[in-house]
Amino acid sequence: MQQKQSILITGSTSGIGFATAAALLQKGHRVYLNGRSTETVESALKSIKNQHPKADVDAVVCDFSKEIDLTKFPPHLDVLINNVGIYTSQSFYDTSDQDWLKQFEVNCLSGVRLSRHYLKPMLKANFGRILFISSECAYLAPEDLISYSATKAAIHALSRGLSQLTRGSGVTVNTIVPGSTLTEGAESFIAAKAKAQQEQAEKVARNFIRTERPNSLIERFARTEEVANLIAFYASSESSAVNGSVIFCEGGSTNATY
Ligand SMILES: NC(=O)c1ccc[n+]([C@@H]2O[C@H](COP(=O)([O-])OP(=O)(O)OC[C@H]3O[C@@H](n4cnc5c(N)ncnc54)[C@H](OP(=O)(O)O)[C@@H]3O)[C@@H](O)[C@H]2O)c1
């Protein structure tokens, strides 16, 4: 059994973040969830406690699109998982400065602000993990997701830059690249399309991958648990020789070899 770690996962009341919280709690760690409202955070805490009655779990309510109050965050962290990510699916020409700024604020600056706060103490303790959750879109840059894709590409440089500040220490900073993943959001997107097209949801999901992610080798959406288990490994002390890296779990969709 690994040493118990104190872990914050941003944007974790649902989706990949929530599944990652469940995976890490199962390993006996202390996990802080995060969402924008007390209601969603309390409902996520309740759901976790139903699944894992002994879970050492708490939460921080914080909307990363606004100024953040760092005093609300845990004083000490071993692992910071910068997972929160938002997107607007729209034409480049219709994407306003405000849309661009909001996505950069939530997707990128959240990680900048939290890393600026937690990296130095991690270096002092000579242990820490910082993970940035990117996306296949950093490589694919679909035409309706140009602003989102740009925020994800920026995360790669941020993560690589921060890893250079950890030289010779027990702290690592890495980027994880998920592909299309069956979160609650993706499920409702598919369900709405299936209803509009009078098709079965499974067929709509398969068609989406075939047409929009033609390089996918798994030819399906990933399950949140598949992504969460990978994140949990890179959050652990066992991943100690991996630093400054980009780790793919996009099922081959980016066609990237490095
Ligand atoms: N799902 C995919 O197919 C996919 C693919 C590639 C990469 N990714 C990346 O993986 C990460 C997780 O994605 P996901 O699909 O699991 O996310 P999601 O389901 O859309 O995320 C929902 C979570 O984000 C929180 N959230 C949203 N805006 C927030 C804000 N301004 N401040 C704080 N929390 C906020 C929500 O909290 P409340 O609702 O409680 O406020 C909720 O916990 C993201 O970075 C995403 O870009 C996802």
Ligand as a Chemical Component Dictionary entry (heavy atoms), coordinates in Angstrom:
data_LIG
# 
_chem_comp.id                   LIG 
_chem_comp.type                 NON-POLYMER 
_chem_comp.pdbx_formal_charge   0 
_chem_comp.three_letter_code    LIG 
# 
loop_
_chem_comp_atom.comp_id 
_chem_comp_atom.atom_id 
_chem_comp_atom.alt_atom_id 
_chem_comp_atom.type_symbol 
_chem_comp_atom.charge 
_chem_comp_atom.model_Cartn_x 
_chem_comp_atom.model_Cartn_y 
_chem_comp_atom.model_Cartn_z 
_chem_comp_atom.pdbx_ordinal 
LIG N1  N1  N 0  -15.025 13.916 -22.067 1  
LIG C1  C1  C 0  -14.222 13.858 -23.092 2  
LIG O1  O1  O 0  -14.546 13.254 -24.137 3  
LIG C2  C2  C 0  -12.852 14.487 -23.013 4  
LIG C3  C3  C 0  -11.942 14.221 -24.044 5  
LIG C4  C4  C 0  -10.663 14.766 -23.971 6  
LIG C5  C5  C 0  -10.313 15.569 -22.895 7  
LIG N2  N2  N 1  -11.216 15.824 -21.929 8  
LIG C6  C6  C 0  -10.777 16.709 -20.833 9  
LIG O2  O2  O 0  -10.890 15.999 -19.613 10 
LIG C7  C7  C 0  -11.235 16.904 -18.551 11 
LIG C8  C8  C 0  -12.510 16.405 -17.895 12 
LIG O3  O3  O 0  -13.511 16.368 -18.887 13 
LIG P1  P1  P 0  -14.987 15.834 -18.618 14 
LIG O4  O4  O 0  -15.601 15.623 -19.968 15 
LIG O5  O5  O -1 -14.971 14.777 -17.600 16 
LIG O6  O6  O 0  -15.611 17.145 -18.008 17 
LIG P2  P2  P 0  -17.138 17.492 -17.737 18 
LIG O7  O7  O 0  -17.908 16.261 -17.503 19 
LIG O8  O8  O 0  -17.607 18.466 -18.745 20 
LIG O9  O9  O 0  -16.811 18.302 -16.400 21 
LIG C9  C9  C 0  -17.705 18.613 -15.525 22 
LIG C10 C10 C 0  -16.974 19.040 -14.273 23 
LIG O10 O10 O 0  -16.307 20.291 -14.476 24 
LIG C11 C11 C 0  -16.730 21.188 -13.461 25 
LIG N3  N3  N 0  -16.634 22.559 -13.921 26 
LIG C12 C12 C 0  -17.086 23.076 -15.081 27 
LIG N4  N4  N 0  -16.798 24.388 -15.156 28 
LIG C13 C13 C 0  -16.134 24.700 -14.018 29 
LIG C14 C14 C 0  -15.551 25.882 -13.504 30 
LIG N5  N5  N 0  -15.632 27.045 -14.148 31 
LIG N6  N6  N 0  -14.935 25.843 -12.293 32 
LIG C15 C15 C 0  -14.867 24.685 -11.594 33 
LIG N7  N7  N 0  -15.399 23.533 -12.036 34 
LIG C16 C16 C 0  -16.025 23.536 -13.230 35 
LIG C17 C17 C 0  -18.140 20.732 -13.153 36 
LIG O11 O11 O 0  -18.473 21.156 -11.874 37 
LIG P3  P3  P 0  -19.955 21.690 -11.441 38 
LIG O12 O12 O 0  -20.908 21.299 -12.536 39 
LIG O13 O13 O 0  -20.163 20.960 -10.177 40 
LIG O14 O14 O 0  -19.796 23.126 -11.278 41 
LIG C18 C18 C 0  -17.955 19.221 -13.192 42 
LIG O15 O15 O 0  -17.347 18.772 -12.000 43 
LIG C19 C19 C 0  -11.384 18.268 -19.213 44 
LIG O16 O16 O 0  -10.209 18.999 -19.085 45 
LIG C20 C20 C 0  -11.637 17.951 -20.672 46 
LIG O17 O17 O 0  -11.233 18.975 -21.521 47 
LIG C21 C21 C 0  -12.482 15.300 -21.956 48 
# 
loop_
_chem_comp_bond.comp_id 
_chem_comp_bond.atom_id_1 
_chem_comp_bond.atom_id_2 
_chem_comp_bond.value_order 
_chem_comp_bond.pdbx_ordinal 
LIG N1  C1  SING 1  
LIG C1  O1  DOUB 2  
LIG C1  C2  SING 3  
LIG C2  C3  SING 4  
LIG C2  C21 DOUB 5  
LIG C3  C4  DOUB 6  
LIG C4  C5  SING 7  
LIG C5  N2  DOUB 8  
LIG N2  C6  SING 9  
LIG N2  C21 SING 10 
LIG C6  O2  SING 11 
LIG C6  C20 SING 12 
LIG O2  C7  SING 13 
LIG C7  C8  SING 14 
LIG C7  C19 SING 15 
LIG C8  O3  SING 16 
LIG O3  P1  SING 17 
LIG P1  O4  DOUB 18 
LIG P1  O5  SING 19 
LIG P1  O6  SING 20 
LIG O6  P2  SING 21 
LIG P2  O7  DOUB 22 
LIG P2  O8  SING 23 
LIG P2  O9  SING 24 
LIG O9  C9  SING 25 
LIG C9  C10 SING 26 
LIG C10 O10 SING 27 
LIG C10 C18 SING 28 
LIG O10 C11 SING 29 
LIG C11 N3  SING 30 
LIG C11 C17 SING 31 
LIG N3  C12 SING 32 
LIG N3  C16 SING 33 
LIG C12 N4  DOUB 34 
LIG N4  C13 SING 35 
LIG C13 C14 SING 36 
LIG C13 C16 DOUB 37 
LIG C14 N5  SING 38 
LIG C14 N6  DOUB 39 
LIG N6  C15 SING 40 
LIG C15 N7  DOUB 41 
LIG N7  C16 SING 42 
LIG C17 O11 SING 43 
LIG C17 C18 SING 44 
LIG O11 P3  SING 45 
LIG P3  O12 DOUB 46 
LIG P3  O13 SING 47 
LIG P3  O14 SING 48 
LIG C18 O15 SING 49 
LIG C19 O16 SING 50 
LIG C19 C20 SING 51 
LIG C20 O17 SING 52 
# 
